[in-house]
Every structure is written in C-alpha cells, then in structure tokens.
C-alpha cells in the first residue's frame, strides 16, 4: 500500500504516549488547533513531482518597478535591462511668463535606499537597496519616437495594450537625434545628493536628498520643445503631448562584460521626485521694488520651474543569455515523472511546476483516511553544486495556484504579513532562504497546510502549483507571456522584476536526502 511505503511513524515511546492519551478522543483541541507535542505526530511523506519550463518574452508594461542595468547572474549569465518611459505634463497648457529662458534642466530618478546611522558630520549614511552587481556600465538617455498606446488598437481599444520584454530592438530603431545624456561609466552612488534650489521667495535653499540619479540635460532641447511651445496644441493636453514627445529610452550597455542593475520606480505618481524639472527665468514687473530704486514697473528676472513626469506608460526591455545546457535539460524533462533539478529564474526566465501526490490512487487513499492534518509543507533544497551564488541567491520564492494564478489559502491567512518589509513578510507560509555559515543557500520551506486540507478533506481540485523567485512576496499581480507555454499563460510580476535565479534539487535528484519533499503531519481520528 502507498501508506505503508510512505508513512513515517513516531518512536515507540512517543507512540505509546499517544495511545495512553487517546482516551480523550485521541487529541485535545482549542479553537480547531491541535494541542500537543508536534514531534509526536505521525509523518507521511507524500508523492510530489517537480519540473521546470523556460518562458519567453513577458509583458513588462504595468510593472510596479523596473530593472535598469547589466547583471551577470552566477547561474544563468548576463542580462541587460533598458527602460522606455513616456513623459507627461504636470499641468496642461502651462504658462511660462514673458521672455522665459531655460537656465538648466535636471533629470531625477531616486534609488531605493535605507538610511543607516549618521556620519561624523551628522548627515545620514545610506545603503542602496535592490542593487545587483558593483561594476559600471554605459547608460544613455535618448528621445524616442515610438508611440506607446494605452489601449490595444487590434482589440478595438477595448483592452490595455501589452508590451513585451523582447521589443528592445524596436524601441532602439525609433530613437531620435543624439542622446540627451550619456555616462560611459555609470555606477549608482550611495551618497546623499546636495544641491541648491530656489524657494517661493526666490531665495536659494540648500536641499539634501536621498541617493538618486540627478543629472543635467541639454537646455536647448527643452527651450525649443517645451518653453517655446507655450500656447501650442502640443501642450494643450497629455494626449497631444504624448504624440509630440513620445518618450525617453534609458539604454544600458555592458562594459567589459559586467555592470550593475537597479530596481527603480520610474512612475512619478508613486515616486513624486522622479521626472524632469525645467528651471527657467521669466520677466515680471518688479512690484516689490526689489532693487530699491522706486521703480515698480521695470522688468526683472524671476526664477521658476516646471516639471515633466515619467509615465504613465513605462516598459522594460530585456536581453538574457540563457545557458544552452540548462535549456536542453529543461527541454528533455519528462513532466510525468519530474526532474533532477528545478530551475527558477526571474525576467525572461524559468518557472517550476509542482504536482502534489504521486497519482490519483494515492490521493484517493489519503482522502479515505480522513486524517486531521496538522501541517503540510514542501521543502526545497538548493543544489549548491549548480547554484554557488551565496549573496546572489534569491531570498524568497513564491508558490501559487497555476490554474488561476492566484495565491494559496495559506498565503491569504498568514498573520505575518508585513507591508513595510516585504523581505520579512508572510514567513509563516513561505520561509526566507536558510543559509549556512558561509552564506550559501541551504533550503526553503513552504507551508501548504490549508491547501492540502482542502484537497484531502474538502475535495478541492488538486491543481498544479507554480513556483518562482520573487523580489516582493506581497506583490501578487500577474504579467502575460507573449507565447503561452503549455498551461502557463501568465507569471507573477514579482518574478518578472527579479534578476535573480537559483537551482533546486528535484524529486529525481541523485542526492536522496535533498530531493524535493512533501511532508504531511497528521492525527488519526477515532470515530
């Protein structure tokens, strides 16, 4: 019988203890929770199958954050991410005043950072979050003539237009003129940014800001295309403006085969400091007699500014070197029996499919047992021979219903939800990566107790589950695949924005101790 092959019972002494306490219905419970010693509960090692699928181009508009840069992932090789963003007017039909002349133009893009203790000068010291790699790359920012639709013209504008990660060459073929900004050796700084800015009283203040990209753009371009366009149709509304200046393309190019990659929030709605600020001077009557000459009709210069936002449409373009040996291993996998290795990779990466229970016979037998399920979990062990990433290894993975692309019930009821720290959120359901003393990854554990209860006791469908790396386990929206792979048509957006990857032991791993494990702790109920 399947049960006899897989059941792992407690030691005799503990089993006898359970027998002697079985006079009181075999267990005591309060509020539906088992009270007792967890290590005295029988364990059943259920059948489980895992295999991976390589996904292709994935939808990258509508992401909460975007990747920009070059990153050499230890297992899967080099990936390059560039960004195309629209520009939008903060106010339509802007009035710049008489004889407005641009003084400077500043592009600002804050990094995700955390303030540490203050330095000797009392100013904060920062660390950059979501930074991968530490070598420079070439960054250029250019005007794009590619029009980003909000809605799909091929669907009679009834659905949102999708843009995909493989459209980089199309975007680059639509660049206009010389780059507005070029940095041959771009490496983000963790230093705070200090600069001067005029206040409402036309006085220069010193502003201290968190780490960010803050660079000057050509004055003449914005004089001609923004300031001199005052009163034009191009600035009358954002639809016209989006057709006039269609966007900016942030292009990353590797230097000497290396670089760094950042997760960035380009959207000026969620990241108000992001965008382009035009500083200009216009002529106004000196009503306050600022020079004290008694003439309040003479014209004097007044400093002003106008901001262009990034977005709302923002698209990532990826290129990914995927090792041929991994592609071959994935292609040769037999989905009916599983695999030796499970491959997880963000971006245009790899998704793993998990099938619970060996077959329908095992599932039927377990349903007939009518057990009280105390805990069910999946244990995934890192193949350290294939994924020697240490710090590069993903800290979190995410398991979801592959049929509906929705969260498991265990996810939904996890009391450890932490909106302020996604890294430490929902760790009761899905643990952070366990590491050894060297920092190398050992294993992940995902508790699926409620899901298994529903399958065994409530006759829920035993659907396939999807497993991906995640940069933010709180993020549950999905992105479409350009070409569906078997039953996979969407993947979690949190995996799309992740540059990381890993390799886990599968259910057929030669290392039996580290094979994918599906454990069920149960209590038999006496009727």
Secondary structure, DSSP 8 states (H G I E B T S, - for coil): -HHHHHEE---HHHHHHHHHGGGTTT-EEETTEEES-GGGSEEEEE-EEEEEEE---BB-TT-SSEEEEEEEETTTEEEEEEEEEEEEESSSS----EEEEEEEEEEEEE--EEEEEE-TTS-EEEEESSEE--S-EEEEEEEE-----SB-GGGTT-SB---BTT-HHHHHTTEEEEEEEEEEEE----S-EEEEEE-TTS-EEEEEE-SEEEEEE-HHHHHHHTGGGTTSGGGTSHHHHHHHS--EEEEEEEBTTB--EEEE---TTTSTT-EEEEEEEEEEE-TT-TTSSS-SSSEEEEEEEEEEEEEEEEEEEEEE---HHHHHHHHT-BTTTB-SEEEEETTTTEEEEEEESSSHHHHHHHHHHT-EEEEEEEEEEB-TTT---GGGS-S-EEEEETTT--B-HHHHT-TT--SS-GGGSSTTTB---EE-TTS-EEEEEEE-HHHHHHHHHS------EEEEE-S-TT---EEEEEEEETTEEEEEHHHHT---EEEEE-TT-S-GGGS-EEEEEEE----
